[in-house]
């Protein structure tokens, strides 16, 4: 169920924690605790320290967020998955 009250923010991963949790620094200096969304988990998207990510935050709890997208770096080679035979 999608919620229209979410706040979309962008930040940089500061630390990787156990259980697919991350500490993410926002542009305004705040550090939030974030977990990855189901789509990122399903498609095995890897997130490492230093990656820029887009997140959704609830207006009721501004200390936690859900990572919805990992922003690609400029000039980074694109990974092409080979089909299994």
Contact map, one row per residue, 1 for C-alpha under 8 A:
1110000000000000000000000000000000000000000000000000000000000000000000000000000000000
1111000000000000000000000000000000000000000000000000000000000000000000000000000000000
1111110000000000000000000000000000000000000000000000000000000000000000000000000000000
0111110000000000000000000000000000000000000000000000000000000000000000000000000000000
0011111000000000000000000000000000000000000000000000000001100000000000000000000000000
0011111100000000000000000000000000000000000000000000000111100000000000000000000000000
0000111110000000000000000000000000000000000000000000000111100000000000000000000000000
0000011111000000000000000000000000000000000000000000011110000000000000000000000000000
0000001111100000000000000100000000000000000000000000011110000000000000000000000000000
0000000111110000000000000110000000000000000000000001111000000000000000000000000000000
0000000011111000000000011110000000000000000000000001111000000000000000000000000000000
0000000001111100000000011100000000000000000000001111100000000000000000000000000000000
0000000000111111000001111000000000000000000000011111100000000000000000000000000000000
0000000000011111000001111000000000000000000000001100000000000000000000000000000000000
0000000000001111100001110000000000000000000000001000000000000000000000000000000000000
0000000000001111110111100000000000000000000000011000000000000000000000000000000000000
0000000000000011111111100000000000000000000000000000000000000000000000000000000000000
0000000000000001111110000000000000000000000000000000000000000000000000000000000000000
0000000000000000111110000000000000000000000000000000000000000000000000000000000000000
0000000000000001111111000000000000110000000000000000000000000000000000000000000000000
0000000000000001111111100000000011110000000000000000000000000000000000000000000000000
0000000000001111100111110000000011100000000000000000000000000000000000000000000000000
0000000000001111100011111000001111000000000000000000000000000000000000000000000000000
0000000000111110000001111100001111000000000000000000000000000000000000000000000000000
0000000000111100000000111110111100000000000000000000000000000000000000000000000000000
0000000011110000000000011111111100000000000000000000000000000000000000000000000000000
0000000001100000000000001111110000000000000000000000000000000000000000000000000000000
0000000000000000000000000111110000000000000000000000000000000000000000000000000000000
0000000000000000000000001111111000000000000000000000000000000000000000000000000000000
0000000000000000000000001111111100000000000000000000000000000000000000000000000000000
0000000000000000000000111100111110000000000000000000000000000010000000000000000000000
0000000000000000000000111100011111000000000000000000000000000111100000000000000000000
0000000000000000000011110000001111100000000000000000000000000011100000000000000000000
0000000000000000000011110000000111110000000000000000000000000001111000000000000000000
0000000000000000000111000000000011111000000000000000000000000000111000000000000000000
0000000000000000000110000000000001111101100000000000000000000000011100000000000000000
0000000000000000000000000000000000111111100000000000000000000000011100000000000000000
0000000000000000000000000000000000011111110000000000000000000000000000000000000000000
0000000000000000000000000000000000001111111000000000000000000000000100000000000000000
0000000000000000000000000000000000011111111110000000000000000000000110000000000000000
0000000000000000000000000000000000011111111110000000000000000000000000000000000000000
0000000000000000000000000000000000000111111110000000000000000000000000000000000000000
0000000000000000000000000000000000000011111110000000000000000000000000000000000000000
0000000000000000000000000000000000000001111111000000000000000000000000000000000000000
0000000000000000000000000000000000000001111111100000000000000000000000000000000000000
0000000000000000000000000000000000000000000111110000000000000000000000000000000000000
0000000000000000000000000000000000000000000011111010000000000000000001000000000000000
0000000000001001000000000000000000000000000001111110000000000000000000000000000000000
0000000000011111000000000000000000000000000000111110000000000000000000000000000000000
0000000000011100000000000000000000000000000000011111000000000000000000000000000000000
0000000000011000000000000000000000000000000000111111100000000000000001100000000000000
0000000001111000000000000000000000000000000000000111110000000000000001110000000000000
0000000001111000000000000000000000000000000000000011111000000000001111100000000000000
0000000111100000000000000000000000000000000000000001111100000000001111100000000000000
0000000111100000000000000000000000000000000000000000111110000000111110000000000000000
0000011110000000000000000000000000000000000000000000011111000000111100000000000000000
0000011110000000000000000000000000000000000000000000001111101101110000000000000000000
0000111000000000000000000000000000000000000000000000000111111101100000000000000000000
0000111000000000000000000000000000000000000000000000000011111100000000000000000000000
0000000000000000000000000000000000000000000000000000000001111100000000000000000000000
0000000000000000000000000000000000000000000000000000000011111111000000000000000000000
0000000000000000000000000000000100000000000000000000000011111111100000000000000000000
0000000000000000000000000000001110000000000000000000000000001111100000000000000000000
0000000000000000000000000000000111000000000000000000000011001111110000000000000000000
0000000000000000000000000000000111100000000000000000001111000111111000000000000000000
0000000000000000000000000000000001111000000000000000001110000001111100000000000000000
0000000000000000000000000000000001111000000000000000111100000000111111000000000000000
0000000000000000000000000000000000011011000000000000111100000000011111000000000000000
0000000000000000000000000000000000000001000000000000111000000000001111100000000000000
0000000000000000000000000000000000000000000000100011110000000000001111110000000000000
0000000000000000000000000000000000000000000000000011110000000000000011111000000000000
0000000000000000000000000000000000000000000000000001000000000000000001111101000000000
0000000000000000000000000000000000000000000000000000000000000000000000111111000000000
0000000000000000000000000000000000000000000000000000000000000000000000011111000000000
0000000000000000000000000000000000000000000000000000000000000000000000001111100000000
0000000000000000000000000000000000000000000000000000000000000000000000011111110000000
0000000000000000000000000000000000000000000000000000000000000000000000000011111000000
0000000000000000000000000000000000000000000000000000000000000000000000000001111100000
0000000000000000000000000000000000000000000000000000000000000000000000000000111110000
0000000000000000000000000000000000000000000000000000000000000000000000000000011111000
0000000000000000000000000000000000000000000000000000000000000000000000000000001111100
0000000000000000000000000000000000000000000000000000000000000000000000000000000111110
0000000000000000000000000000000000000000000000000000000000000000000000000000000011111
0000000000000000000000000000000000000000000000000000000000000000000000000000000001111
0000000000000000000000000000000000000000000000000000000000000000000000000000000000111
